Amino acid sequence: MADSIARIVIVGGGFGGLAAAKALGRADADVVLIDRQNHHLFQPLLYQVATSALSPGQIASPIRGLLKKQKNTMVILGDVTGVDVDRRCVFVDSVDRAGVPLGYDYLILATGASHSYFGHDQFGRFAPGLKSLADAVSIRNRILRAFEQAEAEEDPQRHRDLLTFVLVGAGPTGVEMAGALAVLVRGTLRSEFRRVDPTSARIVLVDMAPRVLGPFAESLSAAAKARLDQLGVEVRLGHGVDGIDADGVVVAGERIASKTVVWTAGVAPSPAGKWLKAGTDRAGRVRIEPDLSVPGHPEIFVVGDTASLDQDGHPLPGVAQVAMQQGRYAGKLIRRRLEGKPASAPFRYFDKGNMAVVGKGFAVLQSGRLRLSGFIAWMAWAAVHLQFLANSNLRVAVFVQWVWTYLTGQRGSRLIVNHHPPASEDVGTTARSNEMDRRAS
Ligand SMILES: Cc1cc2nc3c(=O)[nH]c(=O)nc-3n(C[C@H](O)[C@H](O)[C@H](O)COP(=O)(O)OP(=O)(O)OC[C@H]3O[C@@H](n4cnc5c(N)ncnc54)[C@H](O)[C@@H]3O)c2cc1C
């Protein structure tokens, strides 16, 4: 590259990529952050958008706005489609151009994960996953529409199918979603319908694991399960789903008729491993060195959900804290190199603990030897989630909404929003392949 100043390209403005960009805020370098979305998304609260507790704008913020004070950082809305490690460039599809090469001196890949249907991709048509704002709004539409349809339906036989909601996967997302859905139907919607009784809605949580919240201690799994029972959630453990179609799911040979099935089970990493032709673990996550670089490429780092690193003999989990700490580490390490300082100590994850909320005023919390369930854990959950939202606007908006909902039962956003398909000029991608370096330099 002609310029003497180093260019650091970060792909992904989620937890890992944003933390890396912030760590590079004062670096004497050009930092370019590329994301296919214009916003940083707080995924841990997606289920609250899907169940109408919060609106999309309360859990996401434009990346450009979050980095506006960093004069050395440019944000590009684009989809990275590959990496040429020999030429040291990434290929970007932006608004109307495809495969535009963008050179780098250092590259940080923080491209996260998407849904995995464990080889049954056909389930995706009937059981959407929860990973993006669009997913959450689409699931919210489905849930609210099911009630509207049932209210308009004369045949009582159909009411039960329409008001049966099945969640596949009893990890933190499935449990949180089931609890929030129960609060929505048994609380907020209770007195608003005339022909159907929302409180009679059936919520079924299915998992092949023997207990809910697998990553937590058994006592906390049991506490969460007891709370779900109290909320009227049917928990079916020990059997996966054998089939999903437009009429419902089949579990252990039994058909559960349902018009709303949500997939909260598996995640698959982004294709970063394929782009780099690097070694991956069985799930497809890129195996990285203790300094988070890719073996044989000290200039390329992979962080967060798309990276695979063992610590004390166990793989690090795909959680926000790992992504943030890795992003920060990679950013700082590059900055030290640019400043000619000696290398940092290998990355070490500091585990602050796990939490999951189950309905209103109840959470489970596990941190070191501490095991807590109930209202105090819920308060801690709320405080931690508010703290990690991307900026103070969101913190205030979410705090006010939570207090309001807690006191009144009223929800943030119960709108069914049908999006028009994008206009052709917005999606048309021509094959113009200009050198994006010009724009980025
Ligand atoms: C519903 C849900 C609930 C969760 N709850 C919790 C929780 O309670 N606690 C917790 O710790 N963790 C939770 N997680 C996990 C946590 O959100 C992830 O571990 C974390 O987001 C990983 O950060 P990341 O930076 O690796 O990826 P992400 O935060 O997913 O960011 C990846 C970014 O890369 C962008 N991107 C991807 N591919 C491309 C491409 N080709 N080109 C350009 N941009 C691209 C995406 O648009 C995205 O902005 C939850 C996840 C989900 C889905």
The ligand as a Gaussian input file, in Angstrom:
#p B3LYP/6-31G(d) Opt

LIG

0 1
 C      -30.973000     -13.956000      20.875000
 C      -29.603000     -13.917000      21.485000
 C      -29.473000     -13.731000      22.863000
 C      -28.207000     -13.687000      23.421000
 N      -28.109000     -13.478000      24.780000
 C      -26.894000     -13.340000      25.333000
 C      -26.755000     -13.031000      26.726000
 O      -27.751000     -12.903000      27.439000
 N      -25.493000     -12.875000      27.215000
 C      -24.388000     -13.007000      26.413000
 O      -23.276000     -12.816000      26.899000
 N      -24.484000     -13.314000      25.123000
 C      -25.703000     -13.487000      24.561000
 N      -25.816000     -13.774000      23.234000
 C      -24.585000     -14.032000      22.461000
 C      -23.917000     -12.734000      22.082000
 O      -24.850000     -11.835000      21.519000
 C      -22.798000     -13.057000      21.097000
 O      -21.888000     -13.915000      21.734000
 C      -22.074000     -11.801000      20.651000
 O      -22.971000     -10.974000      19.941000
 C      -20.872000     -12.149000      19.781000
 O      -20.258000     -10.980000      19.374000
 P      -19.518000     -10.915000      17.957000
 O      -18.896000      -9.577000      17.877000
 O      -18.696000     -12.123000      17.768000
 O      -20.703000     -11.036000      16.905000
 P      -21.981000     -10.124000      16.704000
 O      -22.261000      -9.311000      17.913000
 O      -23.034000     -11.040000      16.200000
 O      -21.545000      -9.125000      15.555000
 C      -21.240000      -9.563000      14.270000
 C      -21.374000      -8.375000      13.348000
 O      -20.779000      -8.705000      12.107000
 C      -21.613000      -8.271000      11.064000
 N      -21.323000      -9.148000       9.929000
 C      -21.438000     -10.484000       9.874000
 N      -21.026000     -10.949000       8.696000
 C      -20.648000      -9.871000       7.977000
 C      -20.134000      -9.696000       6.661000
 N      -19.926000     -10.739000       5.864000
 N      -19.859000      -8.445000       6.233000
 C      -20.080000      -7.369000       7.026000
 N      -20.573000      -7.489000       8.291000
 C      -20.833000      -8.715000       8.749000
 C      -23.027000      -8.410000      11.606000
 O      -23.930000      -7.558000      10.916000
 C      -22.825000      -8.008000      13.054000
 O      -23.012000      -6.626000      13.261000
 C      -27.061000     -13.827000      22.634000
 C      -27.201000     -14.026000      21.242000
 C      -28.454000     -14.060000      20.682000
 C      -28.612000     -14.253000      19.191000

